[in-house]
Amino acid sequence: MRVLRTAAEVRAAVAGARARNARVGLVPTMGAFHDGHISLMRAARDAHDLVVVSLFVNPTQFGPAEDLAAYPRDEQRDARIAEQAGVDILFAPSVAEMYPHGFSTTIHVSGLTDVMDGAARPGHFDGVATVVAKLFAIVGPDAAYFGQKDAQQVLVVRRVARDLNLPVRVVGCPIVREPDGLAMSSRNVYLDAADRARATALHRALVAAEDVVARSSTSADVILDAARAELRAAGIQPEYLDLRSPDDLTEVDEVAPTALLAVAARVGAARLIDNTILETR
């Protein structure tokens, strides 16, 4: 595996692979790798001849009061994990490489970013959309892999690719969970033992909602009440708990035939998100 620092180096490496008719897969990340990231790398490895993983803690997607400075970073550990997962190129640029002096372009996706994390974290998805568009321009992948835990992000990136005519297939991969159901996240390291136990209520809330639908109730009120009860029992006040269309994030009042149930909550020092797709049988 090669660790490259500049866009020019990555473009040259990809051009060499393309000359051999290689298929190129990209996994955009902010590092602090866990099994969820590894699942994305393996999915890319299975489908492509050249796998590029970007490792860049993107400052433009953090708000002024968010955890940019504290976000976990360990490039040497991440490089070992990426290499073991079969990655060919680890692209680890500096902030100056990605945002050189005078950088003044931002991509904004209307509609999809007005709700959920977009409402809770103003400007967050502008940063995501901009950095992902840059990565697509640098790497030129055939496909890019994202975790479904960030369901809204997957939709935003797909819209960017569609609207800007970028020839990239955006692949959403299944959520990877701990044995007790907690969705894997780099921010889980912020949880102390007590909050780690409380955090499992997010997944229990989703399961309770799935159970409601399995018992043939598709009403949003009934589904959300069941999910809120699990959160309340753990002393968690959600930042949002929404039932929305999995296609465009419009609010829905029933599961017909599918719906995205998404939750965000602060548990101790960590802000956590999770979701599930509800569907009628």
Secondary structure in CASP SS format (residue, H / E / C, confidence):
PFRMAT SS
TARGET T0000
AUTHOR 0000-0000-0000
METHOD secondary structure of the structure
MODEL  1
M C 1.00
R E 1.00
V E 1.00
L E 1.00
R C 1.00
T C 1.00
A H 1.00
A H 1.00
E H 1.00
V H 1.00
R H 1.00
A H 1.00
A H 1.00
V H 1.00
A H 1.00
G H 1.00
A H 1.00
R H 1.00
A C 1.00
R C 1.00
N C 1.00
A C 1.00
R C 1.00
V E 1.00
G E 1.00
L E 1.00
V E 1.00
P E 1.00
T E 1.00
M C 1.00
G C 1.00
A C 1.00
F C 1.00
H C 1.00
D H 1.00
G H 1.00
H H 1.00
I H 1.00
S H 1.00
L H 1.00
M H 1.00
R H 1.00
A H 1.00
A H 1.00
R H 1.00
D H 1.00
A H 1.00
H C 1.00
D C 1.00
L E 1.00
V E 1.00
V E 1.00
V E 1.00
S E 1.00
L E 1.00
F C 1.00
V C 1.00
N C 1.00
P H 1.00
T H 1.00
Q H 1.00
F C 1.00
G C 1.00
P C 1.00
A C 1.00
E C 1.00
D C 1.00
L C 1.00
A C 1.00
A C 1.00
Y C 1.00
P C 1.00
R C 1.00
D C 1.00
E H 1.00
Q H 1.00
R H 1.00
D H 1.00
A H 1.00
R H 1.00
I H 1.00
A H 1.00
E H 1.00
Q H 1.00
A C 1.00
G C 1.00
V C 1.00
D C 1.00
I E 1.00
L E 1.00
F E 1.00
A C 1.00
P C 1.00
S C 1.00
V H 1.00
A H 1.00
E H 1.00
M H 1.00
Y C 1.00
P C 1.00
H C 1.00
G C 1.00
F C 1.00
S C 1.00
T C 1.00
T C 1.00
I C 1.00
H C 1.00
V C 1.00
S C 1.00
G C 1.00
L C 1.00
T C 1.00
D C 1.00
V C 1.00
M C 1.00
D H 1.00
G H 1.00
A H 1.00
A H 1.00
R C 1.00
P C 1.00
G C 1.00
H H 1.00
F H 1.00
D H 1.00
G H 1.00
V H 1.00
A H 1.00
T H 1.00
V H 1.00
V H 1.00
A H 1.00
K H 1.00
L H 1.00
F H 1.00
A H 1.00
I H 1.00
V H 1.00
G C 1.00
P C 1.00
D C 1.00
A E 1.00
A E 1.00
Y E 1.00
F E 1.00
G E 1.00
Q H 1.00
K H 1.00
D H 1.00
A H 1.00
Q H 1.00
Q H 1.00
V H 1.00
L H 1.00
V H 1.00
V H 1.00
R H 1.00
R H 1.00
V H 1.00
A H 1.00
R H 1.00
D H 1.00
L C 1.00
N C 1.00
L C 1.00
P C 1.00
V C 1.00
R E 1.00
V E 1.00
V E 1.00
G E 1.00
C E 1.00
P C 1.00
I C 1.00
V C 1.00
R E 1.00
E C 1.00
P C 1.00
D C 1.00
G C 1.00
L C 1.00
A E 1.00
M C 1.00
S C 1.00
S H 1.00
R H 1.00
N H 1.00
V H 1.00
Y H 1.00
L C 1.00
D C 1.00
A H 1.00
A H 1.00
D H 1.00
R H 1.00
A H 1.00
R H 1.00
A H 1.00
T C 1.00
A H 1.00
L H 1.00
H H 1.00
R H 1.00
A H 1.00
L H 1.00
V H 1.00
A H 1.00
A H 1.00
E H 1.00
D H 1.00
V H 1.00
V H 1.00
A H 1.00
R C 1.00
S C 1.00
S C 1.00
T C 1.00
S E 1.00
A H 1.00
D H 1.00
V H 1.00
I H 1.00
L H 1.00
D H 1.00
A H 1.00
A H 1.00
R H 1.00
A H 1.00
E H 1.00
L H 1.00
R H 1.00
A H 1.00
A C 1.00
G C 1.00
I C 1.00
Q C 1.00
P E 1.00
E E 1.00
Y E 1.00
L E 1.00
D E 1.00
L E 1.00
R E 1.00
S C 1.00
P C 1.00
D C 1.00
D C 1.00
L C 1.00
T C 1.00
E E 1.00
V C 1.00
D C 1.00
E E 1.00
V C 1.00
A C 1.00
P C 1.00
T E 1.00
A E 1.00
L E 1.00
L E 1.00
A E 1.00
V E 1.00
A E 1.00
A E 1.00
R E 1.00
V E 1.00
G C 1.00
A C 1.00
A E 1.00
R E 1.00
L E 1.00
I E 1.00
D E 1.00
N E 1.00
T E 1.00
I E 1.00
L E 1.00
E E 1.00
T C 1.00
R C 1.00
END
